[in-house]
């Protein structure tokens, strides 16, 4: 089940989310989440940082 932009507000550290099903990407959120006016920033267990633009 794909996670929508609105649902990202309710995601907690450590939860697994699927975003952009077409790419088959599954992210495990690790240690950091930041929400700004323009984007969500997640840092994952492997150190990868994902920035998702808000609409």
Residue pairs with C-beta under 8 A, 6 or more apart in sequence:
1 18
2 18
2 19
2 20
2 21
3 11
3 17
3 18
3 19
5 52
5 54
5 55
7 17
8 17
8 35
8 40
8 52
9 35
11 17
11 29
11 33
12 29
13 29
13 30
13 31
13 32
13 33
14 28
14 29
14 30
15 28
15 29
16 26
16 27
16 28
16 29
17 26
17 27
17 29
18 25
18 26
18 27
19 25
19 27
19 52
27 42
27 44
27 50
28 44
28 45
29 42
29 43
29 44
30 43
30 44
30 45
30 46
31 43
31 45
32 41
32 42
32 43
33 40
33 41
33 42
33 43
34 40
34 41
35 41
36 54
37 54
38 53
38 54
39 51
39 52
39 53
39 54
40 51
40 52
40 54
41 49
41 50
41 51
41 52
42 49
42 50
42 52
43 49
43 50
44 50
